[in-house]
Amino acid sequence: MRFVLDLLYLLAAVAYSPWVIYRAIRHNRYRTGWAQRFGKVMRKDPGGKCIWLHAVSVGEVNAAKSIIEELSSRFADLEIVISTTTDTGFARASVLFGENHQVFHFPLDFSWVMRRAFGHLRPAVCLLMELEVWPNFVSTAHRLNVPVVVVNGRISDKSFSGYKRIRPFAGTIFRKIALVLAQTDEYALRFREIGAVAEQVVVTGSLKYDTAQVTDKVDGTDALAAQLNIGNERLWVVGATGPDEERIILDVFARLTESDQFEDLRLVIVPRKPERFDEVAQTITNAGFDFVRYSSVKNGDAESPEKVPVILGDTMGDLRKFYCLSTIIFVGRSLVPMGGSDMMEAAALGKCTIFGPHAFNFTQTVDVLLADNGAIMVNDEQELFETMSKCLLEPDFAREIAKNGREVIKRNQGATGRSIEQIARLLHARS
């Protein structure tokens, strides 16, 4: 089977290579880490074994924070190494973990590449955040008797449909996974339906509740506010936006600021992907708004601006600071059918949180927040305008939504401890 997979991967690589080259030239992506992608991965301490944790991108990296801290404390004799798939995930992991742990790009799933990577790392256990299950990776670990654990496991509606179409093949892979720590009963059932061994699927809850810091203050917020001349005015922060969404947001903002009641309102747009920063800047220009790019102020290329109506958050790692300063938050990639973005951070900060109807990648979070009036879902541009108007005109209503959202986060914390106990039991059983 691995030879067939390698051939299919090779054909896919040939077909996909023009796109990789284009993105490398146009967006400065995929330019580094190729030795690691071909299995040349190293450890800071080559002696003994390690825990290999893989997180695809920024969201999974952030979710891994609490569990890596607990693993470091509980298993001090095992080095922890972290791999990521995307460049943005690698950058975020390097910031969070690079000082104490080896961070590298996830190797390509060719059988010979995986053999090489496992030979260098010699892991005692492999932890896959949420779902990232690659056939040759899992098969190589299985042959070497290295247990693979899916941590914070979830299967979206789209992924579930895809796995069901290839259930016989998927089943052979998922049966080799030693343990699945699922976020919800529904996700646990999905893992079992596509082939995971029923007794090896355990519901532990979502790690993101634990990593969502319940706080009123984020480090660096005051400096950011001073840099952008943000004072007591009302601030609408729109985070992790996707294509076509910014235009809708700007239209709503234009309608709101036509009223004298909202003349102090300012808008912050933070696109999810850095390669879209220039595109979004042009969209704001086309909408006729004066704006400032935060990068120009942060890097010292421009002085602190006057109170321009729109701020473009075109830096990485500053979204929570903007969220902390906000009056109302809209969580992006949800007005357009892109699956949504994580709304837990917004709720944990005690902010009135709004999102659109296309948050299908975060179904469990959406259901829990809406059930307890901890967030507001809007279906289209008109509903967004009406909801923003209500929240701005009725601050007590907005504060109640914010309070409920924070309580939801608090009630659902504890997945880290439950996950660590399951991993510890597995390691002790194999020691």
VOGU-3710 file (C-alpha; in Angstrom, 3 decimals, decimal comma):
1> mrfvldllyl> 0,000/0,000/0,000  2,789/2,454/0,857  4,240/2,133/-2,657  0,880/3,034/-4,181  0,593/5,982/-1,813  4,093/7,178/-2,682  3,237/7,053/-6,377  0,013/8,996/-5,831  1,882/11,554/-3,743  4,495/11,921/-6,466
11> laavayspwv> 1,849/12,547/-9,116  0,125/15,064/-6,834  3,443/16,821/-6,173  4,090/17,207/-9,903  0,617/18,616/-10,460  0,793/20,921/-7,444  4,350/22,209/-7,937  3,404/25,163/-10,222  1,093/26,451/-7,493  3,845/26,078/-4,873
21> iyrairhnry> 6,289/27,957/-7,091  3,720/30,696/-7,748  3,027/31,156/-4,028  6,738/31,168/-3,244  7,300/33,967/-5,757  4,078/35,914/-5,291  3,437/35,495/-1,554  6,865/34,533/-0,187  5,501/31,173/1,041  7,168/27,726/1,148
31> rtgwaqrfgk> 10,652/29,198/0,774  12,183/27,619/3,852  12,197/24,326/5,702  12,543/21,993/2,738  15,237/19,863/4,368  12,853/19,299/7,283  9,999/18,509/4,908  12,174/15,746/3,487  12,778/14,224/6,902  15,976/15,936/8,049
41> vmrkdpggkc> 14,593/16,862/11,451  16,777/17,257/14,522  16,324/17,541/18,251  17,897/19,879/20,757  18,791/16,884/22,918  19,415/13,802/20,728  19,684/11,424/23,694  16,703/9,311/24,709  13,196/9,520/23,291  10,783/12,384/22,824
51> iwlhavsvge> 7,158/13,403/22,476  6,375/14,500/18,915  3,407/16,877/18,771  2,070/17,985/15,395  -0,190/21,021/14,919  -1,229/22,019/11,406  -1,510/25,789/11,632  -2,008/28,735/13,984  -5,278/27,556/15,526  -3,938/24,116/16,407
61> vnaaksiiee> -0,655/25,607/17,655  -2,521/27,922/20,008  -4,698/25,045/21,217  -1,564/23,029/22,025  -0,175/25,625/24,440  -1,736/24,321/27,642  -1,031/20,684/26,880  2,626/21,342/26,026  3,041/23,185/29,325  1,535/20,237/31,226
71> lssrfadlei> 3,555/17,661/29,282  6,765/19,568/30,029  5,949/19,479/33,727  4,693/15,886/33,863  7,301/14,250/31,589  10,474/16,241/32,203  12,594/13,289/31,028  11,045/13,384/27,541  11,969/16,146/25,124  8,997/17,700/23,326
81> vistttdtgf> 9,331/18,545/19,635  6,673/20,408/17,659  5,960/20,257/13,924  3,603/22,384/11,850  2,382/22,304/8,260  1,893/25,967/7,381  4,373/28,842/7,436  2,099/30,851/9,727  1,817/27,884/12,076  5,600/27,534/12,115
91> arasvlfgen> 6,028/31,229/12,902  3,512/31,055/15,747  4,995/27,849/17,181  8,470/29,377/17,062  7,245/32,348/19,104  5,388/30,223/21,650  7,718/27,247/21,975  10,961/27,893/20,092  12,975/28,950/23,131  12,534/25,621/24,930
101> hqvfhfpldf> 11,502/23,170/22,223  12,559/22,181/18,729  10,066/23,462/16,130  10,167/22,172/12,549  8,135/21,785/9,378  6,126/18,560/9,183  7,781/16,048/6,816  6,078/15,120/3,557  4,086/11,909/3,887  6,266/9,770/1,617
111> swvmrrafgh> 7,103/6,465/3,290  10,864/6,931/2,997  10,635/10,496/4,342  8,676/9,331/7,361  11,149/6,507/8,046  13,927/9,076/7,999  12,086/11,469/10,315  11,205/8,754/12,841  14,805/7,570/12,752  16,047/11,018/13,721
121> lrpavcllme> 13,410/11,750/16,374  12,801/8,336/17,964  9,516/9,427/19,598  7,945/7,615/22,524  4,534/8,889/21,446  3,099/11,057/18,649  0,340/13,564/19,379  -1,754/14,876/16,487  -3,755/18,001/17,223  -7,425/17,751/16,179
131> levwpnfvst> -7,262/15,504/13,083  -4,097/15,734/10,952  -3,831/11,977/10,213  -1,453/11,066/7,373  -1,392/7,422/6,186  2,375/6,847/5,943  2,983/8,751/9,171  0,525/6,551/11,065  1,718/3,348/9,371  5,369/4,106/10,117
141> ahrlnvpvvv> 4,581/4,788/13,773  2,555/1,579/13,947  5,390/-0,527/12,503  7,802/0,983/15,027  5,344/0,416/17,899  5,062/4,156/18,555  1,544/5,017/19,768  -0,287/7,783/17,899  -2,797/9,868/19,841  -5,278/12,309/18,335
151> vngrisdksf> -5,570/15,135/20,873  -8,451/17,624/20,930  -9,978/15,491/18,199  -12,710/16,818/15,967  -14,076/15,981/12,533  -15,895/18,790/10,724  -18,977/18,109/8,601  -16,909/18,464/5,423  -14,124/16,153/6,617  -16,636/13,590/7,860
161> sgykrirpfa> -18,327/13,438/4,459  -14,947/12,962/2,807  -13,857/10,191/5,156  -17,159/8,344/4,699  -16,539/8,214/0,954  -13,225/6,409/1,549  -14,291/4,536/4,684  -12,569/1,202/3,857  -9,226/2,950/3,360  -9,746/5,394/6,246
171> gtifrkialv> -10,623/2,524/8,539  -7,273/0,809/7,971  -5,512/3,996/9,070  -7,696/4,957/12,029  -7,564/1,420/13,462  -3,811/1,944/13,891  -4,335/4,974/16,128  -3,785/4,084/19,768  -6,062/6,704/21,303  -8,494/9,412/20,190
181> laqtdeyalr> -9,239/12,178/22,693  -12,349/13,760/21,207  -13,830/17,161/22,000  -17,489/16,024/22,068  -19,697/12,950/21,984  -20,628/13,779/18,394  -17,006/13,923/17,266  -16,290/10,692/19,163  -19,105/8,961/17,264  -17,694/10,214/13,967
191> freigavaeq> -14,241/8,836/14,756  -15,779/5,446/15,546  -17,863/5,490/12,364  -14,815/6,006/10,139  -12,869/3,181/11,737  -11,312/4,155/15,064  -11,528/1,389/17,671  -14,539/2,235/19,825  -12,819/1,499/23,156  -9,925/3,758/22,223
201> vvvtgslkyd> -12,064/6,867/21,681  -12,494/8,989/24,817  -14,307/12,309/25,214  -12,089/14,804/27,069  -13,483/18,182/25,933  -11,904/20,984/23,963  -8,431/22,262/24,817  -9,311/25,637/23,372  -11,419/26,433/26,430  -8,268/25,987/28,527
211> taqvtdkvdg> -6,082/28,076/26,231  -8,676/30,851/26,047  -7,374/33,109/28,809  -10,136/34,558/30,944  -8,699/37,995/31,582  -9,425/41,684/31,282  -5,877/42,585/30,252  -3,524/41,351/27,529  0,194/42,162/27,616  1,116/44,877/25,131
221> tdalaaqlni> -2,390/46,295/24,826  -1,514/49,702/26,298  1,437/50,126/23,960  -0,692/49,220/20,940  -3,403/51,679/22,008  -0,832/54,459/22,382  0,731/53,681/19,002  -2,651/53,931/17,268  -4,055/56,802/19,340  -6,911/54,656/20,643
231> gnerlwvvga> -8,663/56,278/23,588  -12,179/56,081/24,966  -13,948/55,821/21,624  -15,935/52,707/20,750  -13,946/50,146/18,785  -15,377/47,465/16,505  -12,751/44,770/15,935  -13,272/42,324/13,081  -10,820/39,451/13,396  -9,553/36,706/11,083
241> tgpdeeriil> -11,472/37,865/8,025  -11,600/36,099/4,675  -12,011/37,147/1,017  -15,117/39,262/0,232  -15,889/39,641/3,928  -14,101/42,965/4,380  -16,304/44,622/1,776  -19,426/43,600/3,721  -17,918/44,843/6,972  -16,973/48,183/5,420
251> dvfarltesd> -20,488/48,610/4,007  -21,994/48,027/7,450  -19,470/50,391/9,036  -20,325/53,090/6,484  -24,034/52,763/7,304  -23,363/52,907/11,048  -21,139/55,980/10,902  -23,702/57,886/8,858  -25,562/58,299/12,149  -24,483/60,920/14,690
261> qfedlrlviv> -25,078/58,275/17,390  -22,081/56,294/16,176  -19,728/59,058/15,092  -17,093/57,962/17,639  -17,032/54,381/16,299  -13,734/53,132/14,819  -13,142/49,907/12,923  -10,213/47,488/13,115  -9,912/44,812/10,410  -7,448/41,966/10,975
271> prkperfdev> -7,282/39,551/7,983  -6,517/35,937/8,823  -3,829/35,425/6,177  -0,855/37,792/5,838  -0,709/37,427/2,050  -4,044/39,271/1,917  -2,882/42,382/3,782  -2,227/44,402/0,613  -5,482/43,231/-0,952  -7,477/44,314/2,086
281> aqtitnagfd> -5,679/47,662/2,166  -6,853/48,243/-1,406  -10,401/47,236/-0,454  -10,433/49,839/2,332  -9,114/52,466/-0,093  -11,793/51,567/-2,636  -14,441/51,980/0,067  -13,311/55,580/0,521  -12,080/55,401/4,129  -8,953/56,950/5,588
291> fvryssvkng> -6,990/54,235/7,340  -3,644/53,326/8,841  -1,701/50,086/8,592  -0,578/49,016/12,049  2,657/47,570/10,662  3,796/51,026/9,564  3,335/52,383/13,082  4,637/49,312/14,896  7,809/49,227/12,816  8,412/52,935/13,220
301> daespekvpv> 7,820/53,773/9,547  5,054/56,223/10,484  4,142/58,351/13,482  1,112/57,737/15,673  -1,855/58,689/13,485  -4,809/60,902/14,142  -8,045/59,085/14,922  -8,553/57,708/11,430  -11,800/55,732/11,154  -10,250/52,425/10,036
311> ilgdtmgdlr> -7,189/50,509/11,245  -5,765/47,597/9,269  -4,183/45,070/11,625  -1,544/43,779/9,229  0,757/42,105/11,753  0,861/38,621/13,226  0,263/37,900/16,903  -1,571/41,119/17,791  -5,203/40,066/17,346  -5,816/39,453/21,076
321> kfyclstiif> -4,512/42,943/21,862  -7,038/44,429/19,447  -9,742/42,186/20,893  -8,868/43,407/24,388  -9,422/47,027/23,323  -12,701/46,339/21,558  -16,245/47,308/22,395  -17,705/44,673/20,074  -16,006/41,820/18,209  -17,005/40,189/14,958
331> vgrslvpmgg> -15,265/36,862/14,306  -14,495/36,488/10,615  -14,563/33,854/7,889  -18,192/33,344/8,904  -20,134/35,784/6,711  -18,701/33,894/3,749  -18,735/30,067/3,535  -15,234/29,485/4,913  -16,035/27,654/8,153  -15,495/30,473/10,628
341> sdmmeaaalg> -12,704/31,256/13,075  -12,244/30,596/16,771  -14,574/32,748/18,862  -13,413/31,456/22,250  -10,703/34,090/22,698  -13,220/36,857/22,161  -15,675/35,384/24,650  -12,958/34,699/27,246  -11,953/38,362/27,141  -15,476/39,305/28,191
351> kctifgphaf> -16,418/40,953/24,901  -19,726/41,005/23,075  -19,062/38,512/20,280  -20,828/38,287/16,917  -20,273/35,865/14,035  -21,929/34,865/10,780  -23,843/31,740/9,707  -20,873/29,904/8,152  -18,996/28,827/11,294  -19,302/25,108/10,535
361> nftqtvdvll> -15,702/24,383/11,595  -16,622/25,403/15,140  -20,038/23,800/15,475  -19,579/22,697/19,075  -18,418/26,118/20,242  -21,224/27,825/18,341  -23,873/25,545/19,859  -22,624/26,035/23,417  -22,297/29,822/23,146  -25,675/30,308/21,475
371> adngaimvnd> -27,446/27,994/23,922  -26,444/30,242/26,825  -26,731/33,583/24,999  -22,963/33,967/25,107  -22,650/35,233/21,514  -24,825/36,418/18,627  -25,116/34,846/15,184  -26,210/36,999/12,243  -27,250/35,605/8,879  -26,396/38,435/6,514
381> eqelfetmsk> -25,273/42,045/6,137  -28,617/43,525/7,192  -28,755/41,457/10,379  -25,181/42,451/11,151  -26,099/46,128/10,798  -29,165/45,732/13,015  -27,262/43,746/15,649  -24,383/46,220/15,735  -26,858/49,061/16,125  -28,614/47,302/19,008
391> cllepdfare> -25,359/46,462/20,799  -24,067/50,016/20,467  -27,344/51,636/21,518  -28,003/49,174/24,357  -24,686/48,673/26,163  -26,335/46,693/28,968  -27,527/44,146/26,413  -24,006/43,879/24,955  -22,475/43,515/28,429  -24,903/40,671/29,255
401> iakngrevik> -23,892/38,798/26,099  -20,232/39,308/27,012  -20,767/38,108/30,589  -22,617/34,981/29,442  -19,884/34,157/26,916  -17,159/34,331/29,522  -19,130/32,055/31,873  -19,485/29,492/29,084  -15,695/29,417/28,691  -15,131/28,972/32,417
411> rnqgatgrsi> -17,633/26,104/32,692  -16,054/24,125/29,871  -12,428/24,270/30,994  -10,523/21,193/32,204  -9,791/19,262/28,985  -6,037/19,635/29,443  -5,970/17,669/32,683  -8,222/14,932/31,326  -6,084/14,627/28,172  -2,823/14,453/30,135
421> eqiarllhar> -4,195/11,652/32,307  -5,089/9,590/29,233  -1,664/10,161/27,635  0,119/9,322/30,906  -1,857/6,082/31,250  -0,884/5,096/27,688  2,806/5,838/28,237  2,916/3,993/31,549  1,225/0,957/29,998  3,951/0,810/27,331
431> s> 6,929/1,542/29,573
//
